[in-house]
Amino acid sequence: MVSPAGNFEADTSVAGGDGRYRATLSDVWGLWGPAGGYVSAIALRAAGEHSRFARPASYSCSYLGVASFGPIDIEVTTMRSAKRAEAIRVSLVQNAVPFLDAVVWAIDDDLEGLEHDMIPMPEVPGPEGLKAWYEETPQDRNPYRTFWSNIEERMIEQWFGEWRDHPIGPPEREGWYRFRTGPTFEDPYLDAARSVLIVDTMGWPAAMSAYPDRTPYVAPTIELSVRFHRPAQHSEWLFGRTQAPIASGGLLWSTSRVWAEDRSLVASGGQHMLFRPLPT
């Protein structure tokens, strides 16, 4: 059994009030710096602390820079407030420099309207019959092993081995995901943050599925957008399908959908990434 390095609930917690909050970026959620989905989870939780509504409807952000691990300040303001919904702006700041700017829509949790769902989950095996790649591959040369110790990913394509030898295929990734330290959360904003982390993280691995060996680039996210369709507090596992259909002119785009174990669509979104040369 893998021992997780971090605790998603504790590591995304915020403190404060009246539009001014504080948090600490933990290095156990690091990829090319603090992982974008992890940073966005903190922004989403700050919006939840500020909002008078219990349910997040959408999250969108621009990453303005890369922060360092350590304390940050969070500024939250209400942009628009109505009877059943409100728009909230969240700015994450470190050393007086903003590094993330987000807008969160929050809504009342007892809204009614039309009901249909035309996006069925792919016919894939459940997580019980699959193995977690982290537990089946050597981790001594994996620079991101600390991050992945926190999340159990059971890929639909059950391939284990050195990444440079991986089979080449379409730029997509499908798998089941479970947070090792607390697979479900009652807080609806923390529950939604699970989907945010999946959508923001999996675009790059999806793209790399189409290329041999390693590339001379990294591709940090510059823009992220996630819509929350249903809560998923009932689902320990989340299934994610991510596709990266185009890379061109220094930009990489991916789109993701996330389902619960009962095959209901939980969230959908995408990220736009900017290629940068791999640091030597």
N, C-alpha and C positions, 0 to 999 in steps of 0.2 A: 504494500500500500504506500503510495507516494504521500509524503508529508508536505503540505502546502507551505510556501514561504510567507504568504500574506493572508489577510482576512479582508474580503471585499467590503463587507459592511463597515468595519472599523477604519479601513484605509481610505474610504470615500466619505467619511463623516465630516460634517461642518459644524462650526460653533459660532454663535453670535446672534444677531437679531437686528431689526429695523433697517434691513437692506445692507448691512455690513457683516460679513462673515469671514471666518478664517478656516484654513485647512492645511494639511501637510502632505506633500507629494512623496509617496513611499517608493524607494528604489526597487522593491520587489515586484513592481508593475512596470518595469523598464523594458523597452525594445530598442529604438534608436534615440533614447531619452525617455521621459515619461510617456507611456503608451497613450495615443490619442483617445481611445475609447475609455481608458481609465480617467483621464483628465475630464472628458465630457461627462462621465458618471458623477464626478464631483459637482460640475456645473448644474446638472439635472437635479441633484439632491438639494443644492442651494435654492433652486427655483421652488422645489417642493416645500422647503422650510418657509419660504416667503409667501407662497400662494395660499389663498383661502379655499382653493379647490383641491379635492383629493386625488384627481386623476390627470396624469399627463396625456396630452393628445399628440404632440409633436415636438421634435427637438431639431434645431438646425444651428450650425455654427461655422465660423471661420477660424482656422488656426493661424494666428498672427505671428507666432514664433514658437520656439522650443524653450520650455522652462527648465530649471534645474530642480533636482530633488531637494525638498525642504519646504519651509512655510510659504504660503501664498495668501493674498487677500482677495476677497470676492465682493463685488459690488452688484447688488440686485435692485432693479427698479421695475415698477409696473408701468408698462407702456399703454395698455388699454384694459379697462375693466368693465365688464358687462354683467348682466344678471346671472348668466350660466357659464361664462368663460372669461378668460383674461390672457393677455400676452405679457410675458415677462422677459426682460433683458438681463442677461448675466454676463459680467465681465470678470475674467480671472487676471489678476495682476501680481507681478513679482518684482520687487525692487522698483516700484512705481512705473513699471512698463507692462501694458496689457499684452497678454499672449493668447487669449481666446475671447471671442465675442459671440454670444449665443442668444437665440430667441426661443423661448419655450411657450407653447400654448397649453394651458391647463383648463380643464372643463369640470362641470358638475358630474358626479358619478351615477346619476339616475336619469340620464337623457334618454329619450325615445325617438325613433325614426324608422326609416325603411330598413329591412333586414335581408341581405343576400351575401353570398360568398362564392365567387366564381374562380377562386385560385386554390385548387386542391393541392394538398401536399403530395410530392412525388411518392411513388410506390417503392419504398426502401425498407430494409430490415430495421427493426427496433434496436436500441442500444444494447440490450441484454446479450445478443449473440455476436457482438463486435468487441474487438480489443482496442485499448487505448494505445496510440502510437508511442506516447511518451514512455510508457512502461515496457515497450517492446524494442526500443532502439537505444543505443548507447548515448549518454548525454554529456560525456566528458568534453566533446568538441562542439556542443550546441551553445552558442553565446546567449540564447534566449531561454535557457532551461529554467531560470528562476521564475520568469513570467509564466511559462507553461506548466510549472508545478502547481499553479493556482487553479487551472482550468483543465478539466478532463475532456479531451476531444477524441471521439471514436469515429474515425473517418469511414465513409461508406466503402471507399476503395481501400481495402485492407492490404496495404503495402508497407513493409518495414525494412529499413536499411539506411545506408548513407544517402544523404540528399543528392549528392552529385550523381548517383546511380538511379534516381527515380525515373519511372516511365514517363515519357512525354505524352501529353494528352491535351484536351481542350482547356482553356483558361477558366477553370471552375473548381470549386471545392464544396463538397457535401459532407456533413458530419453531425453527430450529436454532441452537445456541449452540456457540461455540468460543472458548477462551481464547487470546488472541493470543500471550502469552508462555508457551509451554509448554502445548499443547493436551491432553496427557495426563501423568499423574503416577503413578509406581510406588507411592508411599506410599498405602496404602488410605484413610487418614484425609484426606489432601489430595485424593485422587480423589473421595471422598464429599463433600468441601467444595464441589466444583463444583456438585453437585445442591442443596446447601444454599443457595448463592448464587442459583441460578435460582428455587427455590421462594420464597425470601424477597423477591426483587426484582420478580417479574412480576405479583403480585396487583394492584398499583396500576395499571400500564399496562393490564391486562385490564379493570379496572373503568372506566377512562377511555375505553375503546373505545365505551362506550354513551352518552357525553355529548359535547355540542358544546363546542368551544373549551376554555378552561381553567376550573377550578372555584375557588371561594374557599377551598378546603380543602387540607390535606395529611393523610395518614393513616399515621402511623408504626405499625410493628408492635408489638403488646404481647405477643403470644404466637406462637411458631413451633414446629411439630412436623414432623419429617422421618423417614421410615423408609427404610432402605437395604436393597434386596432382592438386589442383585447388584453386584459390583464392575464398573467400566467402564474399567479401564486400557487396554483394547483399542480404545476408541472415541474418536476425535479429536473428533467432533461428538456433541452430545447434543440430542435433540429434546424440547422441553417444551410441554405443553398446560396452560394455566392458565385457570381459570374463576372469576369473582367473582359467584356467583349471588345474593347478598343484601347490601344495604346498608340499615340501619335503626337508628334510635335512636342515631345517632352511632358505629355500629360497621360495619365492612366485613369480610367473610369471603371468603377465596379458597382454592381447592384446586388442587394441581398434581400432574402426573405427568411423569416423565422417563424417556425410552427411549434406548438406545444405537443405534448405526447398524445393528446386526444385528436391530433391532426387539424386543429384550428389555427388559422393564421394569427400570429401574435403581433408581428411588426414587419415593416418593410422599409427599405431605404437604400442609400448609396453614398459613395464617397468619390471625390475627385482628388487625385494625387499628382504631385509635381516631382518629376525625376530629378535627382541630384547625384553627382558622382559619389561613389562609395568612398568614405574616408579611408585613407591608407593606414 
